[in-house]
C-alpha cells in the first residue's frame, strides 16, 4: 500500500458569464477563444498518453456558453467584427480592432508570427489612435481579423489540421474565404469539446467534477460577515449580504446541470477559488457531494485551531480528511500550494525537460520523507486554461512529458480523487474548517476594498429589490426567470476579482459594465427603471494603470534604502503583482519595478521580499526559489543589453556578496561591456547604469524587462506580455520640475 506516492491533478475550467441575457449577445470572446485553445488541447493530451489520468472541473456557466457557441447561437462583438468586410467597417469599428485584436500573449501568440508581429509594431507607439489607424489599409485590417482568431487556436489544431496549417503558412493577404474557414473551424472544435470529455469519462481516463453554477464565493453568499473570521480588521460592506438560499441554489443547479450534460452525477465539487466555510460545506454535503478541496494554508490554519503541533512532518498535508458536519460528513483534499504554483507560474520559463525533471524530483524527494505503511496523495490543483498561454506550444510538450513521466515512474501513480477514496478512504477527521480561499487563506481578493464593498452593496440592494418586485410587479414566467438568472450571474466571483487594486486588465471597464448590466437586467425584466447608481461604474477611477511613466529627471542615492520620500517620485514604475492578471499567487518575490533617468544615468530599483532572497537573509526563500539568485534587467533598442545581478548569499560584505555585470547580446552570445559599480542592496535593490554604456544617446525609445532566475533557469519575467517601452528624452531636456540641482549624489 505504501510502495507508491499517489498524485491527483485537478484542472479547473472556468470563464465568467459574458452574455447579456436581454440582448442575447456575448460582450467578450474568451469562452470561444479558450474553447479552441486550452480546453481542446488539454483533453486531447491526456487522451493520447496511455495510462494518464486527471480530474477536470467544469463550471456549469462555462458549459452553457460552450453549448451556445457549439450550436451557432453564441455571438460576440469580436466575432461580428471579424466577419465584417474591412471596406464596409466604420472608423469606430476599425479602431475597436486596433484596441482589442492584440489581446494575446505577446511571446507565444504574436511574436512567432511575422505578419501579426508586423501589425503589432505598426499599431505600437505613443501617437494618437487616429494616427495609428491611418497607417492601416484594408488588407492590414483583414490580416488582423485573421491573425487574432488564428493565433488563439491550440497547438494541436495548428499542427494537425491541414487547412489551419495552410493558413498559417500563407501568413498574409488573407481573404473573406479564409476568415470563413477559421470561423467554421472554431465552431467545429467547440462542438467536439463536450463529447471529448464524455468519452474520456466513460473510459475512466478522467473524473469530471463541478463548481457552484455561476462561480460565486460560496462563503460570502452565505454571509459576507464570514470575512471577519479570517481577517478581523477587514472593512465590510455597509449593507450585509447573507443569502444562503442562493448558495444552495447555485450548488443544486450545478449538480443537476452536470448530470444532464455528462450523464452522471458529480461526486466532487471544487468550490470557486477554493473558498470554504462551514456553512458552505454544510450545503455541499446536504446536496450529496462526496468530496471537495481547498488550499494547504486552509488546512494548516484549521489544524492549528484544533491544537495540532507536529508541523515538522509534512504527512498532514498529503492525505484527505473527513470533515464532521451537523448532518453527515464531507471528504476534503488540500492542494500542495507550492507545486501547483510551480506549474501555474514558474515552469513555463524553464526548459521543458528541466521542468519535468524538477517536478518528478520533488515528488520523489517528498515520498522519501513520508512514512511507509500508509498511502499518501499529493493534490495538484490549478486553473486549467490560464497558465498555458505562457508555455511553449500551449503547454503540449510539458503536459505530455509530465503525464508520461508520472505514468512510467515505478514509485508514482496518477489517480482521480474518487478513485483514491474508493481504494484508501480517509484516516483523519476535522471538527471544523478555517474559512478562507486559496489566495492568502482569506477573502480579501473579493471583499474589503471600497470598490469591492460597493459592488456587494449594489448586489444586496438588487437582491432585496428582486424579492420585492417578484411579489409586487407582474411579469411573465420567462421574465422572472431572466431576472433571477441575471442575479445569479452577478453573484459570480469574477466581477469582484477585478474591482479594486488587487487585479487589473485592459478590460476593467468592460467587466465593470457587464456586472452592472446583469443587475440592470434584474429590474428591466419587470419593466422597472433601474436605480441611477447602476449607471455609474463601480470602480472609482476606472481602469488601474499597471505602468506609471517617468515625469522628470531623478538623482536617487544608490544605497539600497529609501533615503528620502521624493528621490524616486518622478520615476516610472510597474506593478509586478498584477503582471499575470487572470491568476493570483499568494506571495510575490518582487512587488514593484522602478525606472528613471537623468542626462547621464539609467536608474533601476526593485522592491519586495526578493531583496532578502538576494541577501541570503531568508532560508525559506532560498528553499523555495533557489540558492543562487540572479536578477537580469534587459534593455533593448538597436542592440540588446543584459544587466545581470548575481548574488552569493554566503558573503557578508555587499561588495563581495553581489556582482553586477553589463553585457551586450550579439548573435546569440553575450559579451562583457563593463562591471557596474553603483548598486545598493538593503531594503530594496538600486542600480545606476551609465546611459553611454547602454548605447542610449539622444532621444531614444527602449524596452525594459526584468527576469528573475536561479541556478536552474528563469523563474519569472516581467512584463508578462508585450514589452515595457520607455521614452528617453534628449540630453539636457531636463524637465526637472520639482527638483533642484543642489546636493545631488555623485555616481562615479
C-alpha positions in Angstrom: 0.0 0.0 0.0 2.8 2.4 0.9 5.0 1.5 -2.0 3.8 4.3 -4.2 3.1 8.0 -3.9 -0.2 8.9 -5.5 -0.7 12.1 -7.4 -4.0 13.6 -8.4 -4.2 16.6 -10.7 -7.3 18.8 -11.0 -7.6 21.3 -13.8 -10.2 23.9 -13.1 -12.0 25.1 -16.2 -13.9 28.4 -15.9 -14.9 31.6 -17.6 -17.4 34.2 -16.2 -20.7 34.8 -17.9 -20.1 37.2 -20.8 -23.6 37.1 -22.1 -26.1 39.9 -21.8 -29.3 37.9 -21.4 -31.6 40.6 -22.6 -29.5 41.4 -25.7 -28.7 37.7 -26.3 -25.1 38.6 -27.2 -21.8 37.9 -25.7 -19.8 41.0 -24.7 -16.3 39.3 -24.6 -14.9 36.4 -26.7 -12.9 34.4 -24.1 -15.2 31.3 -24.0 -14.9 30.9 -27.7 -11.1 31.5 -27.8 -10.2 29.4 -24.8 -12.5 26.7 -26.2 -10.4 26.4 -29.4 -7.2 26.6 -27.4 -6.7 25.0 -24.0 -10.0 23.2 -23.4 -9.4 21.3 -26.6 -5.7 20.6 -26.2 -5.9 19.5 -22.6 -8.5 16.9 -23.2 -6.6 15.5 -26.3 -3.3 15.4 -24.5 -4.5 13.3 -21.6 -6.2 11.0 -24.0 -3.0 10.5 -26.0 -0.8 9.4 -23.1 -1.7 5.8 -22.3 -2.2 5.4 -18.5 -2.6 9.1 -17.8 -5.5 10.2 -15.5 -6.7 13.6 -14.4 -9.6 15.4 -12.8 -11.3 18.1 -14.9 -13.6 20.5 -13.1 -16.1 22.3 -15.4 -18.1 25.2 -14.1 -21.7 24.9 -15.4 -21.8 28.5 -16.6 -18.8 27.8 -18.9 -20.6 24.7 -20.3 -23.7 26.8 -21.0 -21.7 29.2 -23.0 -19.8 26.5 -24.9 -23.1 24.9 -25.8 -24.2 28.3 -27.2 -21.2 28.6 -29.4 -21.4 24.9 -30.5 -25.0 25.4 -31.6 -24.2 28.6 -33.5 -26.2 30.8 -31.1 -23.1 32.2 -29.4 -22.3 35.6 -30.9 -19.8 38.1 -29.5 -18.8 41.5 -30.7 -15.3 40.3 -31.6 -16.8 37.6 -33.8 -19.1 40.1 -35.5 -16.2 42.4 -36.2 -14.2 39.5 -37.5 -16.8 38.7 -40.1 -17.2 42.3 -41.4 -15.5 43.3 -44.7 -12.9 45.9 -43.9 -14.1 48.1 -46.7 -17.5 48.4 -45.0 -16.3 49.0 -41.5 -16.7 52.3 -39.8 -13.9 54.3 -38.2 -15.1 53.2 -34.8 -15.2 49.5 -35.7 -11.7 49.6 -37.1 -10.5 51.4 -34.0 -12.1 48.6 -31.9 -9.9 46.1 -33.8 -6.7 48.0 -33.2 -7.5 48.4 -29.5 -8.7 44.8 -28.9 -7.3 42.4 -31.5 -3.9 42.2 -29.9 -5.3 40.8 -26.6 -3.0 37.8 -26.8 0.2 36.6 -25.1 3.0 38.5 -26.9 5.7 36.0 -26.7 3.7 32.9 -27.7 0.8 34.2 -29.8 2.1 37.4 -31.5 5.9 37.3 -31.8 6.1 33.8 -33.5 4.0 35.0 -36.5 5.9 37.7 -38.6 2.8 39.3 -40.0 1.0 39.5 -36.7 4.1 41.0 -35.2 4.4 43.4 -38.0 0.8 44.6 -37.4 1.5 44.9 -33.7 4.6 47.1 -34.4 2.5 49.2 -36.9 0.0 49.8 -34.1 2.6 50.4 -31.5 3.8 53.9 -30.3 2.7 56.9 -28.3 0.9 58.7 -31.1 -2.9 59.1 -31.3 -5.3 56.4 -32.2 -6.2 58.4 -35.2 -2.6 58.4 -36.5 -2.3 54.7 -35.7 -5.4 53.8 -37.7 -4.2 55.9 -40.6 -1.3 53.5 -41.0 -3.7 50.5 -41.6 -5.1 49.8 -45.0 -7.9 47.4 -45.8 -5.6 44.4 -46.2 -3.9 45.2 -42.9 -7.4 45.1 -41.2 -8.2 41.9 -43.0 -5.0 40.2 -41.9 -5.5 41.5 -38.3 -9.0 39.9 -38.2 -7.5 36.6 -39.3 -4.4 36.6 -37.1 -6.3 37.4 -33.9 -8.5 34.4 -34.4 -5.9 32.1 -35.9 -3.2 32.7 -33.2 -5.7 31.7 -30.5 -6.1 28.1 -31.8 -4.4 25.5 -29.6 -1.2 23.7 -30.5 -3.0 20.5 -31.8 -5.3 22.3 -34.3 -2.5 24.5 -35.5 -0.2 21.5 -36.2 -2.6 18.8 -37.3 -5.5 20.5 -39.1 -4.4 20.8 -42.8 -6.5 23.9 -43.5 -5.2 25.8 -40.5 -1.6 24.8 -41.2 -2.1 26.1 -44.8 -3.5 29.4 -43.5 -0.5 29.8 -41.0 1.9 29.2 -43.9 0.1 31.7 -46.1 0.9 34.4 -43.5 -0.7 37.4 -45.1 -3.0 38.7 -47.8 -5.9 36.8 -46.4 -9.4 36.8 -47.9 -13.0 36.7 -46.7 -12.9 33.0 -47.6 -10.0 32.4 -45.2 -12.0 34.1 -42.4 -14.9 31.8 -43.1 -12.7 28.7 -42.8 -11.4 29.9 -39.4 -14.8 30.7 -38.0 -16.1 27.3 -39.1 -13.1 25.6 -37.6 -13.8 27.4 -34.3 -17.3 26.1 -34.2 -16.3 22.6 -35.2 -13.7 22.3 -32.4 -16.1 23.7 -29.8 -18.7 21.2 -30.9 -16.2 18.4 -30.2 -15.4 19.5 -26.6 -18.2 18.1 -24.5 -18.3 14.7 -26.5 -14.5 14.5 -26.0 -14.7 14.8 -22.2 -17.8 12.5 -22.1 -15.7 9.8 -23.8 -12.8 10.3 -21.5 -15.0 9.9 -18.5 -16.6 6.8 -20.0 -13.1 5.3 -20.5 -12.1 6.0 -16.9 -9.3 8.4 -18.0 -10.8 11.5 -16.2 -13.1 12.3 -13.4 -15.4 15.2 -14.1 -16.4 17.5 -11.2 -18.4 20.7 -10.9 -18.5 24.1 -9.2 -21.5 26.2 -8.0 -23.3 27.3 -11.1 -22.0 30.8 -11.7 -18.7 30.5 -9.8 -19.7 32.5 -6.6 -17.6 32.7 -3.5 -20.0 30.5 -1.5 -19.0 31.6 2.0 -19.6 35.2 1.1 -23.0 34.4 -0.4 -23.9 32.7 2.8 -22.8 35.7 4.8 -20.3 38.5 4.0 -19.6 38.7 7.7 -17.6 35.5 7.4 -14.7 37.6 6.0 -14.1 38.8 9.6 -13.4 35.3 10.8 -10.2 35.1 8.6 -9.4 38.8 8.8 -10.6 40.5 11.9 -9.9 44.0 10.6 -11.3 43.7 7.1 -13.8 46.5 6.2 -17.2 45.1 5.4 -19.9 46.5 3.0 -22.3 48.9 4.6 -25.2 46.5 3.6 -24.7 42.9 4.7 -25.3 40.2 2.0 -26.5 36.9 3.5 -28.5 34.6 1.2 -27.5 31.0 1.9 -30.6 30.0 -0.2 -28.8 31.4 -3.2 -25.7 29.4 -2.3 -27.8 26.3 -2.1 -29.4 27.0 -5.4 -26.0 27.5 -7.1 -24.9 24.2 -5.8 -28.1 22.3 -6.6 -28.4 23.6 -10.1 -24.8 22.9 -10.8 -25.2 19.2 -9.8 -28.4 18.9 -11.9 -26.9 20.5 -15.0 -23.7 18.5 -14.8 -25.7 15.3 -14.7 -27.8 16.4 -17.7 -24.7 17.2 -19.8 -22.3 14.3 -18.8 -24.8 11.6 -17.8 -23.5 11.1 -14.3 -24.0 12.8 -11.0 -20.7 14.5 -9.9 -19.1 13.1 -6.8 -16.8 16.1 -6.4 -17.2 19.9 -6.3 -14.3 22.4 -6.5 -15.5 25.5 -4.6 -14.9 28.7 -6.6 -11.4 30.0 -5.7 -11.0 27.1 -3.2 -13.2 29.3 -0.9 -14.7 27.3 2.1 -16.6 27.9 5.3 -18.5 25.6 7.5 -21.8 27.0 6.2 -20.8 26.5 2.6 -19.6 22.9 3.1 -22.8 22.0 5.0 -24.7 22.9 1.9 -22.4 20.8 -0.3 -22.9 17.8 1.9 -26.7 18.3 2.1 -26.8 18.2 -1.7 -24.9 14.9 -1.8 -21.4 16.0 -2.7 -18.8 13.4 -1.7 -15.6 15.3 -1.9 -14.4 18.9 -2.2 -10.9 20.6 -2.0 -9.1 23.7 -0.9 -5.6 25.0 -0.3 -3.0 23.7 2.2 -3.0 27.0 4.1 -6.7 26.5 4.9 -5.7 23.0 6.3 -2.8 24.4 8.3 -4.9 27.1 10.0 -7.6 24.5 10.7 -5.2 22.1 12.3 -3.6 24.9 14.3 -7.1 25.8 15.7 -7.5 22.1 16.7 -4.2 22.1 18.6 -2.1 20.2 16.0 1.6 20.7 16.6 3.6 18.1 14.5 4.5 20.5 11.7 7.9 19.0 11.0 6.3 16.0 9.3 4.5 17.1 6.1 2.4 14.0 6.3 -0.5 16.1 7.5 -0.9 17.6 4.0 -0.7 14.5 1.9 -3.9 12.8 2.8 -7.6 13.5 2.5 -9.7 14.4 5.6 -13.3 13.8 6.6 -15.0 16.9 7.9 -17.6 16.2 10.5 -20.8 18.2 9.8 -24.1 18.6 11.6 -25.8 16.1 9.3 -23.1 13.7 8.0 -19.6 14.4 6.7 -17.6 15.6 3.6 -14.2 14.4 2.3 -11.7 17.2 1.7 -8.5 17.2 -0.3 -5.9 20.0 0.2 -3.6 21.1 -2.7 0.1 21.3 -2.4 0.3 25.1 -2.9 4.0 25.3 -4.0 3.9 22.5 -6.6 0.6 23.9 -8.0 2.2 27.4 -8.3 5.3 26.0 -9.9 3.1 24.7 -12.8 1.0 27.8 -12.9 3.6 30.5 -12.6 7.2 29.2 -12.9 7.9 26.2 -15.1 6.9 28.0 -18.3 10.2 29.9 -18.0 12.2 26.7 -17.8 13.4 24.2 -20.5 10.7 21.6 -20.7 12.8 18.7 -19.7 14.3 20.6 -16.7 10.7 21.5 -15.5 9.6 17.9 -15.8 12.7 16.6 -14.1 12.3 19.1 -11.3 8.7 18.1 -10.6 9.5 14.4 -10.6 12.5 15.1 -8.3 10.3 17.0 -5.9 7.7 14.2 -5.8 10.4 11.5 -5.3 12.0 13.6 -2.5 8.6 14.1 -0.9 8.0 10.3 -1.0 11.3 9.7 0.8 10.2 11.9 3.7 6.8 10.3 4.2 6.4 7.2 6.4 5.7 3.8 5.0 2.7 1.8 5.9 0.0 4.2 4.8 -1.0 5.6 1.4 -0.3 9.3 0.7 -1.7 11.6 -2.0 -0.3 14.8 -3.5 -3.1 17.0 -4.7 -2.1 19.4 -7.5 -4.9 21.9 -8.3 -4.8 25.0 -10.5 -6.5 26.9 -13.3 -6.9 24.7 -16.4 -6.6 27.4 -19.1 -4.7 30.5 -18.0 -1.2 29.0 -17.5 -0.8 27.6 -21.0 -0.6 30.8 -23.0 2.8 31.3 -21.2 4.1 27.9 -22.2 5.8 27.0 -25.5 3.3 25.1 -27.7 0.4 25.9 -25.4 1.9 23.5 -22.8 1.8 20.5 -25.1 5.4 19.4 -24.6 5.3 20.0 -20.8 1.9 18.3 -20.2 2.7 15.3 -22.5 6.1 14.9 -20.8 4.8 15.2 -17.3 2.0 12.7 -17.8 4.4 10.2 -19.4 7.0 10.7 -16.6 4.3 10.1 -13.9 2.9 7.0 -15.7 6.3 5.5 -16.3 7.7 6.1 -12.8 7.6 2.9 -10.6 7.2 4.9 -7.4 4.5 7.4 -8.6 0.9 6.8 -9.7 -1.8 9.1 -11.1 -5.3 8.7 -9.7 -8.5 10.6 -9.7 -9.9 11.8 -6.4 -12.8 9.4 -6.3 -10.5 6.5 -7.2 -8.3 7.3 -4.3 -11.2 7.5 -1.9 -12.6 4.2 -3.1 -9.2 2.5 -2.7 -8.0 4.0 0.6 -10.7 6.1 2.2 -9.8 8.7 4.8 -7.9 8.3 8.1 -8.2 11.7 9.7 -11.1 13.9 10.7 -11.6 17.6 11.1 -14.1 19.0 13.6 -14.2 22.5 11.9 -12.8 24.3 8.9 -10.9 27.7 8.8 -12.9 30.0 6.5 -10.9 31.3 3.5 -9.8 30.8 -0.1 -6.7 29.5 -1.9 -5.4 33.1 -2.0 -4.0 34.0 1.4 -6.5 31.9 3.3 -8.9 34.8 3.4 -11.5 36.6 1.2 -9.6 39.9 0.6 -9.5 39.4 -3.2 -13.3 39.8 -3.3 -14.2 42.0 -0.3 -12.8 44.7 1.9 -11.6 47.4 -0.6 -14.1 50.2 -1.3 -14.9 49.2 -4.9 -15.4 45.6 -3.9 -17.6 46.5 -1.0 -19.6 48.9 -3.2 -20.3 46.0 -5.6 -21.6 43.9 -2.7 -23.8 46.8 -1.7 -25.2 47.0 -5.3 -25.7 43.3 -5.2 -27.6 43.3 -1.8 -29.8 46.2 -3.0 -30.7 44.4 -6.2 -31.3 41.1 -4.4 -33.7 42.7 -2.0 -35.4 44.6 -4.8 -35.8 41.3 -6.8 -37.8 39.7 -4.0 -39.9 42.8 -3.6 -40.6 43.1 -7.4 -41.3 39.4 -7.7 -44.2 39.9 -5.2 -45.5 43.3 -6.3 -44.8 43.7 -10.1 -46.4 41.3 -12.6 -44.0 39.7 -15.0 -44.1 36.6 -17.2 -42.5 33.4 -16.1 -39.9 33.9 -18.7 -39.0 37.4 -17.5 -39.0 36.3 -13.9 -36.5 33.5 -14.8 -34.3 36.0 -16.7 -34.3 38.3 -13.6 -33.2 35.5 -11.3 -30.7 34.2 -13.8 -29.2 37.7 -14.1 -29.0 37.9 -10.3 -27.2 34.6 -10.0 -24.7 35.7 -12.7 -23.9 38.9 -10.8 -23.1 36.8 -7.8 -20.1 35.3 -9.6 -16.7 35.8 -8.2 -15.1 37.3 -11.3 -16.6 40.8 -11.0 -15.2 41.3 -7.5 -11.8 40.0 -8.7 -11.4 42.9 -11.0 -12.7 45.7 -8.7 -10.1 47.5 -6.5 -6.4 47.4 -7.0 -5.7 43.7 -6.5 -6.1 43.0 -10.2 -6.3 45.0 -13.4 -6.5 44.4 -17.1 -7.1 46.3 -20.3 -10.8 45.3 -20.0 -11.6 46.5 -16.5 -14.3 48.9 -17.8 -16.0 46.1 -19.7 -16.1 43.8 -16.6 -17.5 46.7 -14.6 -20.2 47.4 -17.2 -21.1 43.7 -17.5 -21.6 43.3 -13.7 -23.9 46.3 -13.7 -25.7 45.1 -16.8 -26.6 41.9 -15.1 -28.1 43.9 -12.2 -29.8 46.3 -14.6 -31.5 43.3 -16.3 -33.0 42.3 -13.0 -35.0 45.5 -12.9 -35.8 45.7 -16.6 -37.2 42.2 -16.5 -40.1 43.7 -14.5 -40.2 46.9 -16.7 -38.8 48.7 -13.7 -36.4 51.6 -14.1 -33.0 50.6 -12.7 -31.6 52.7 -9.8 -29.4 55.5 -11.0 -26.3 54.2 -9.2 -26.2 51.3 -11.7 -25.3 53.7 -14.4 -22.1 54.7 -12.7 -19.0 52.5 -12.7 -18.3 50.6 -9.5 -14.6 51.5 -9.8 -13.9 55.0 -8.5 -11.3 55.8 -11.1 -11.9 53.3 -13.9 -9.1 51.1 -15.0 -5.9 51.0 -12.9 -2.7 51.6 -14.8 0.0 48.9 -14.2 2.6 51.3 -15.6 3.4 54.8 -14.4 5.6 56.7 -16.8 8.5 58.9 -15.6 7.6 62.6 -15.3 11.1 64.1 -14.7 14.8 63.5 -14.1 15.8 61.9 -10.8 19.0 61.7 -8.7 18.5 59.0 -6.2 21.1 57.9 -3.6 22.1 54.4 -4.6 22.3 52.8 -1.2 19.6 50.1 -1.2 17.4 52.3 1.0 14.5 54.7 0.5 16.8 57.6 1.6 14.1 60.3 1.1 10.5 60.2 0.2 10.9 62.1 -3.0 14.1 60.6 -4.6 12.1 58.2 -6.8 9.0 60.4 -7.0 9.5 61.4 -10.7 10.4 57.8 -11.7 8.2 55.5 -13.7 7.1 52.2 -12.1 5.5 48.9 -13.0 3.3 46.9 -10.5 4.7 43.4 -10.7 1.9 41.9 -8.6 -0.5 42.4 -11.5 1.7 41.1 -14.3 -0.5 38.0 -14.6 -4.0 39.3 -14.3 -6.0 36.1 -14.7 -4.4 34.2 -11.9 -3.1 35.2 -8.5 -0.4 33.7 -6.3 -0.2 34.2 -2.6 3.3 35.6 -2.4 5.5 37.7 -4.8 9.2 37.9 -4.8 9.2 41.4 -6.1 6.3 43.9 -6.0 7.3 46.9 -8.0 9.9 47.8 -10.6 11.0 51.5 -10.7 12.9 53.1 -13.6 14.1 56.6 -14.2 17.0 58.6 -15.6 18.8 61.9 -15.8 21.0 63.1 -18.6 23.8 60.6 -17.6 22.3 57.5 -15.9 19.5 55.0 -16.1 18.3 54.1 -12.6 16.5 50.9 -11.7 15.0 49.8 -8.4 13.3 46.6 -7.3 11.1 46.4 -4.2 9.9 43.3 -2.4 10.9 40.2 -0.3 13.2 39.1 -3.2 15.8 41.6 -1.9 16.1 39.4 1.2 16.5 36.4 -1.1 19.3 38.2 -2.8 20.9 38.9 0.6 20.5 35.3 1.7 18.6 36.5 4.8 15.6 34.3 4.5 16.2 30.5 4.4 12.6 29.8 3.4 13.1 31.9 0.3 16.3 30.1 -0.6 14.5 26.8 -0.2 11.6 27.9 -2.4 13.4 29.9 -5.1 17.0 28.5 -5.1 20.4 29.1 -3.6 21.9 31.2 -6.4 19.7 34.2 -7.1 20.1 36.1 -10.4 18.3 39.3 -11.5 18.6 40.2 -15.2 17.4 43.5 -16.5 17.1 43.5 -20.3 17.4 46.8 -22.2 16.6 46.6 -25.9 16.8 49.2 -28.6 19.1 48.8 -31.6 21.1 46.4 -29.5 20.1 44.2 -26.6 21.9 44.6 -23.3 21.7 42.5 -20.1 22.4 43.9 -16.7 22.9 40.8 -14.6 22.9 40.9 -10.8 24.4 37.8 -9.3 24.3 37.2 -5.6 26.4 35.0 -3.3 24.3 34.7 -0.1 27.3 33.3 1.9 29.2 36.5 1.6 28.8 39.2 4.3 30.1 42.3 2.6 27.9 43.8 -0.1 30.8 44.2 -2.5 31.6 40.5 -2.1 28.0 39.4 -2.0 27.0 40.9 -5.3 28.4 41.3 -8.7 26.6 43.4 -11.4 27.8 42.9 -15.0 26.7 44.7 -18.1 26.7 42.5 -21.3 25.7 43.1 -24.9 23.9 40.4 -26.8 25.2 39.7 -30.3 24.4 36.7 -32.5 23.2 34.6 -29.6 26.2 35.3 -27.4 26.6 37.9 -24.6 29.9 39.8 -24.5 31.1 41.7 -21.4 30.8 45.5 -21.6 31.6 46.6 -18.1 31.1 45.9 -14.4 28.5 48.2 -12.8 29.8 49.5 -9.5 26.9 51.8 -8.5 24.4 49.5 -6.8 22.8 49.1 -3.4 21.0 46.2 -1.7 19.4 46.6 1.7 15.6 47.0 1.9 15.5 47.5 -1.9 17.8 46.9 -4.9 19.0 50.0 -6.6 21.3 50.4 -9.7 22.8 53.3 -11.6 23.9 52.4 -15.2 25.6 55.0 -17.4 23.4 55.6 -20.5 26.5 55.7 -22.7 27.3 52.1 -21.7 23.9 51.1 -22.9 24.2 52.9 -26.2 21.4 55.3 -25.2 22.3 58.7 -26.6 19.8 61.4 -27.5 16.1 60.9 -27.8 15.5 57.2 -27.8 12.9 54.6 -27.2 13.9 51.4 -25.5 12.2 48.3 -24.0 12.9 47.2 -20.4 12.2 43.8 -18.9 13.3 42.1 -15.7 14.0 38.4 -15.4 14.2 36.5 -12.1 16.4 33.4 -12.3 18.3 30.9 -10.2 20.8 28.1 -10.8 18.1 26.1 -12.7 16.9 28.8 -15.0 14.2 31.5 -15.3 11.5 31.8 -12.6 9.6 34.9 -13.6 9.7 37.6 -16.3 8.0 41.0 -16.3 6.2 42.4 -18.1 4.4 39.1 -18.8 3.0 40.2 -22.2 4.2 42.9 -24.5 7.4 44.8 -23.8 7.5 47.8 -21.5 8.5 50.7 -23.8 10.2 53.8 -22.3 10.8 57.1 -24.0 14.2 58.6 -23.2 14.3 62.4 -23.8 17.3 64.1 -25.5 20.3 65.3 -23.4 19.7 68.4 -21.3 15.9 68.4 -21.9 15.7 68.3 -18.2 12.0 68.5 -17.4 13.2 68.7 -13.8 10.1 70.3 -12.4 10.1 69.9 -8.6 13.9 69.0 -8.2 16.7 71.4 -7.6 20.3 70.8 -8.7 21.9 71.3 -5.3 23.1 68.3 -3.2 22.8 65.7 -6.0 24.7 62.5 -5.3 27.8 61.6 -7.3 27.8 58.3 -9.1 31.4 58.0 -10.1 
